[in-house]
Amino acid sequence: MFSNLTNYRGGLEGIFVTRASYDPLQYPLLFPYGEPGWTLDLPYAVTSENPNSGSISLREYESYLLHDRTDSDSLILKADRLTQQYCVDQWAKCEQSRLRYIEKN
């Protein structure tokens, strides 16, 4: 699954939703500094409490971003209708990823 972007020559180019640059390009108001988003190989932070060496799932990553914290000013949670659109798009990404896994395994 990918989304189309217009390149500098006016043509269309595709970008896969699994690229770290997908969310900042799709939602520049929510990611004004272009910080990278989720990728397939995003590792867990290895600590003494969490020696997990796997990768973070898209659902876990989005749960972390959408969690309301008192010490953080999240643009994602303050964007009202854009937040709703973002949540729907992220749900569709999760569902597409799940269906792709079922199809291939």
N, C-alpha and C positions, 0 to 999 in steps of 0.2 A: 504494500500500500504506500502510495506516495502522493505528494501534493505538488501542484505546478507553481513555479515561480517565473517571473519575467526577468530575463537577463538584461544586461546593459545595452544590447543590440536590439531589444524589443522582442526577441524570441522566447519561447517557453522552455524551461528546464525543469526536470523533476527532482524532488528531494524526498528521500525515504523518511517515514515518521520515526524511524529508529536512530536517526542522526541526532547528535547533541545540539546541532544548530536549528533543528526544526521548530521547537517552541519559541525561541527568541525571534526567529524570522516570521512565524505565524502570529505572534502576539507581542509586537514591539512595545506596546503600552504597559504590559505586565513585566517585561524583561528589558527595561530601558538601557541597561548596561551590556546586554548581549551575553549574559552569563549562560554557560552551556547547560542543557537539560539532560534528561535521561538517555542513556545508551544501553545496548545489550550487555556490555561488559563493565558496567559501573560497579566497582567492588564495595563491599562493606568496609567500614572503618574497623580495622583490627585493633582490639583492646584486650586487656586481660579478662574482662567480663564477657567479651564477645569475640572468641577466637575464630569465628566464621570466616571461611575463605571463599565463599561463593559470591554471586553477583546479586545486586538489588533488583527486585522485580519492578516492573512499571507501576504496579498497584501499590507497592510499598513506598516507592519514590513519591507518587502523587499523594498518598496518605500523609507523608511527611510534609509536603508543601502546603497542603490544605488544612493542616492542623493549626488551630488558633492558639497562639502563644501570647502571654501578657508582656513579655520583654522584646517582642519583635513587631515591626511595622511591615507587614506583608502587603505588597501592592495587589497580589492575587486576591486576597480576601476583601479588599476595599473597592473593587471595581464593579460591584453590583451586577449588571446584566452581562458584562464581559466575563465576569467570574462564572456565571451560569453557562455561557458559551464555552469557556475553557473547560469546565467540568464535563460537559457533554462530549467535547472533542477528546478529552482524556479517557472517558469511559469507552468511547468508540475505539480508541487505540488499544485499550486493554482487551476489549472484546475481540477485535481483529487479531490481536496477538494470540489470544486463547484459541480462537478458531483455527488459526494457521498451525498452531501446535497440534491440535486434534487431527487436522488434515494430514500432517506429515508423520504422525506417530501412530 
